[in-house]
Amino acid sequence: MPYQSFWLLSFAIWPGVVLLSALLNMAVWAEFGWSELIVDYVIGFTLGVCFWWFVRTEQRSFAPSLSLVFTHGLFGLLRVFNVIPDTKRLFWWSAGATVGCTLLTAGLDHAAISIGATGGGAALGVLIFLLKVPFALFSAAFGLLIFIVGLIHAAAALNTGAGFAGGVTYEEWNTTGPAWATTVGATVHCWQGKYSDVMKHELYHSRQCIYMRDLLIPSWAICWTFSGPGDQNPIEVVAYKIQR
């Protein structure tokens, strides 16, 4: 079966899912970055390896189970606890949701940006959040912890803020100065400047989390080490183009 083949899963099927999702994300915003696609292929390869590792393990030991959740988010977690009962359903649920949610949120984020960071649209934001958050559970959990600390800081200090817009939580640690922010799962952390100034840029990263999963941040760090900061980083290329 193709769902049990290391070669098909790692070199063709999952890289294909990730590349298709990335291309849809770029196409809806009419900006492309071919260097990102190289990273996307490597991430797809990793998703396939972890998928195959879990499938071939007769006894569901900790390491392959953890790797499945890390690379397949909520769908991996549901498979570990047998809510999704078999490998075939796991593949179609995870792959289908990856492509579908990337396409949907790429379109819905246009509407969210039209509304703006302070324009309301809570129902739209909740819908987008639910479409984004299942894919990078560890990043989302860590990001929400930072958000909670940011809320406390915003309540106690001047030139700060916090909110929920575009399907992500955000906090502004210092609204003065040029914008500098980080996306962690479905959360955005504006260390300096206002969320509205980087909304397009960071929402692109939040969509990347759908198909890059919890691998986005380590992949970004590796790319930054070899390519440098800013739009030289393959993961940042399209985000900077969209922001401009």
GUMARDO-366564 format. One record per residue (C-alpha): x, y, z. Coordinates in Angstrom, 2 decimals, padded with zeros to 5 digits. Each point is the difference from the previous one (the first is absolute). Layout:
<sites>
- X, Y, Z
...
</sites>
This chain:
<sites>
- 000.00, 000.00, 000.00
- 001.32, 003.51, -000.78
- -000.78, 001.06, 003.59
- 002.63, -002.47, 001.23
- 002.73, 000.70, -002.57
- 002.93, 001.97, 001.36
- 001.07, 001.16, -003.46
- -003.41, 001.16, -001.17
- -000.93, 001.68, 003.29
- 003.34, 001.74, 000.50
- 001.04, 000.94, -003.52
- -003.31, 000.48, -001.85
- -003.29, -000.02, 001.90
- 000.60, 002.28, 002.99
- 002.39, 002.35, -001.84
- -002.73, 000.29, -002.65
- -002.60, 000.93, 002.62
- 002.25, 002.65, 001.54
- 001.07, 001.45, -003.36
- -003.61, 000.19, -001.24
- -001.05, 001.78, 003.20
- 002.90, 002.44, -000.23
- -000.74, 000.80, -003.64
- -003.67, 000.63, 000.82
- 001.02, 002.28, 002.86
- 002.20, 001.97, -002.38
- -002.45, -000.01, -002.90
- -002.91, 001.48, 001.95
- 002.25, 002.95, 000.89
- 001.67, 000.10, -003.45
- 003.53, -000.06, 001.43
- 002.46, -002.85, -000.44
- 003.30, -001.02, 001.53
- 001.65, -002.98, -001.60
- 002.65, -000.32, 002.68
- -002.74, -000.71, 002.57
- -001.12, -002.98, -002.08
- 003.35, -001.69, 000.64
- -000.63, 000.30, 003.75
- -003.57, -001.18, -000.53
- 001.24, -003.16, -001.71
- 002.37, -000.80, 002.88
- -002.84, 000.53, 002.48
- -002.25, -002.26, -002.08
- 002.73, -002.63, 000.07
- 000.12, 000.27, 003.80
- -003.78, -000.32, 000.26
- 000.17, -003.15, -002.10
- 002.80, -001.54, 002.07
- -001.86, 000.58, 003.28
- -003.25, -001.30, -001.50
- 001.75, -003.17, -001.22
- 001.86, -000.45, 003.31
- -003.25, -000.01, 001.96
- -001.73, -002.33, -002.49
- 002.77, -002.61, 000.05
- 000.25, -000.07, 003.79
- -002.05, -002.92, 001.26
- 000.07, 001.22, 003.59
- -000.92, 003.67, 000.21
- 003.07, 001.11, 001.92
- 000.58, 003.54, 001.19
- 002.49, 001.24, -002.60
- -001.94, -000.78, -003.21
- -003.25, 001.16, 001.62
- 001.58, 003.31, 001.04
- 001.49, 000.49, -003.46
- -003.40, -000.62, -001.60
- -001.67, 002.65, 002.18
- 002.89, 002.43, -000.59
- -000.29, -000.37, -003.78
- -003.74, -000.60, -000.44
- -001.52, 002.00, 002.83
- -003.50, -000.80, 001.17
- -000.41, -002.75, -002.59
- 003.10, -001.77, 001.28
- -001.29, 000.32, 003.56
- -003.37, -001.48, -000.97
- 001.76, -002.93, -001.68
- 002.21, -000.64, 003.04
- -003.14, -000.33, 002.14
- -001.79, -002.03, -002.72
- -002.72, 002.60, -000.56
- 001.08, -000.24, -003.64
- 000.02, -003.79, -000.24
- 002.28, -000.75, -002.94
- 002.89, 001.31, -002.07
- -001.99, 000.61, -003.17
- -002.44, 002.31, 001.78
- 002.87, 001.74, 001.79
- 001.61, 000.80, -003.35
- -003.14, 001.31, -001.68
- -001.12, 002.03, 003.00
- 003.42, 001.54, 000.56
- 000.89, 000.56, -003.66
- -003.45, 001.22, -000.98
- -000.20, 002.40, 002.93
- 003.48, 001.33, -000.75
- -000.86, 000.96, -003.56
- -003.56, 001.10, 000.75
- 000.78, 002.13, 003.05
- 002.94, 001.67, -001.73
- -002.21, 001.00, -002.93
- -002.89, 001.15, 002.20
- 002.10, 002.06, 002.38
- 001.96, 001.59, -002.85
- -003.30, 001.37, -001.28
- -001.51, 000.83, 003.39
- 003.12, 001.89, 001.06
- -000.72, 002.47, -002.81
- -003.30, 000.77, 001.70
- 001.63, 000.19, 003.43
- 002.56, 002.53, -001.23
- -002.75, 002.06, -001.63
- -001.73, 000.15, 003.39
- 003.29, 000.87, 001.70
- 001.48, -000.68, 003.41
- -002.54, 002.18, 001.81
- -003.02, -000.34, -002.27
- -001.80, -002.86, 001.73
- -000.77, -003.16, -001.98
- 000.13, -002.28, 003.05
- -002.02, -002.78, -001.64
- 002.28, 000.02, -003.04
- 003.04, -000.03, 002.28
- -001.26, -003.01, 001.96
- -000.65, -001.90, -003.25
- 003.50, 000.73, -001.31
- 001.54, -000.92, 003.35
- -001.76, -003.38, -000.02
- 001.29, -000.64, -003.52
- 003.60, 000.84, 000.94
- 000.58, -001.23, 003.53
- -000.32, -003.82, -000.42
- 003.19, -000.38, -002.04
- 002.75, 001.25, 002.34
- -001.15, -000.90, 003.49
- 003.31, 000.43, 001.82
- 000.63, 003.40, -001.58
- -003.55, 001.15, 000.73
- 000.20, -001.08, 003.64
- 003.34, 001.76, 000.51
- -001.26, 003.08, -001.82
- -003.10, 000.22, 002.18
- 002.20, -000.07, 003.11
- 001.92, 002.99, -001.36
- -003.33, 001.67, -000.79
- -001.19, -000.41, 003.59
- 003.19, 001.64, 001.28
- -000.49, 002.72, -002.62
- -003.54, 000.64, 001.21
- 001.27, 000.54, 003.53
- 002.70, 002.31, -001.31
- -002.53, 001.94, -002.11
- -002.21, 000.53, 003.04
- 002.87, 001.39, 002.03
- 002.06, 002.09, -002.42
- -000.40, 002.93, -002.38
- 000.56, -000.23, -003.77
- -001.21, -003.60, -000.07
- -003.04, -001.84, -001.28
- -001.54, -003.39, -000.73
- -002.83, -001.42, -002.04
- -001.34, -002.59, -002.41
- -000.19, 000.62, -003.74
- 000.45, -002.01, -003.16
- -000.36, -003.26, 001.88
- 003.02, 000.60, 002.24
- 000.53, 001.41, 003.46
- 002.50, 002.81, 000.22
- 001.63, 002.17, 002.62
- 002.00, 003.19, -000.46
- 002.87, 000.31, 002.47
- 001.05, 003.49, -001.10
- -002.02, 001.82, -002.65
- 002.72, 002.60, -000.66
- 002.73, -000.47, -002.57
- 000.23, -002.14, -003.14
- -002.06, -003.18, -000.05
- 001.64, -003.28, 000.98
- -002.12, -003.11, 000.60
- 000.07, -003.79, 000.17
- -002.71, -002.49, -000.91
- -000.24, -003.14, 002.15
- -002.80, -002.25, -001.18
- -003.25, 001.98, 000.00
- 001.51, 002.76, 002.17
- 001.93, 003.15, -000.91
- 002.36, 001.78, 002.38
- 000.80, 003.61, -000.86
- 003.14, 000.74, 001.94
- 000.07, 003.50, -001.43
- -002.48, 002.00, -002.07
- -003.66, -000.69, -000.71
- -001.65, -003.19, -001.22
- -001.81, 001.91, -002.75
- 003.39, 000.89, -001.52
- 001.00, -003.65, -000.44
- -003.39, -001.68, -000.31
- 000.39, -001.13, -003.63
- 003.52, -001.28, 000.64
- -000.80, -001.95, 003.15
- -003.26, -001.47, -001.29
- 001.98, -001.52, -002.85
- 002.20, -001.71, 002.59
- -003.10, -001.21, 001.86
- -001.16, -001.68, -003.22
- 003.45, -001.52, -000.46
- -000.54, -001.71, 003.37
- -002.81, -002.01, -001.60
- 002.31, -001.85, -002.39
- 003.35, 000.47, 001.76
- -001.48, -001.04, 003.37
- 002.22, 000.32, 003.07
- 002.98, -000.21, -002.35
- -000.41, 003.65, -001.01
- 002.04, 001.53, 002.82
- 002.96, -002.44, -000.12
- 000.01, 000.26, -003.81
- 000.00, 003.80, 000.22
- 002.93, -000.13, 002.45
- 002.01, -002.31, -002.27
- -000.71, 002.18, -003.04
- 000.94, 003.14, 001.96
- 003.32, -001.59, 000.96
- 000.95, -000.62, -003.62
- -001.76, 002.83, -001.85
- -000.08, 002.88, 002.47
- -002.85, 002.19, 001.26
- -002.86, 001.67, -001.83
- -001.24, -001.03, -003.43
- 003.17, -001.97, -000.69
- -001.57, -002.75, 002.11
- -002.03, -002.27, -002.36
- -002.84, -000.21, 002.53
- -000.22, 003.82, 000.09
- 000.13, 000.76, -003.74
- -003.73, -000.04, -000.78
- -000.99, 001.54, 003.35
- 002.14, 003.06, -000.77
- -001.41, 000.24, -003.51
- -003.56, -000.08, 001.32
- 000.74, 002.61, 002.68
- 001.41, 002.38, -002.62
</sites>
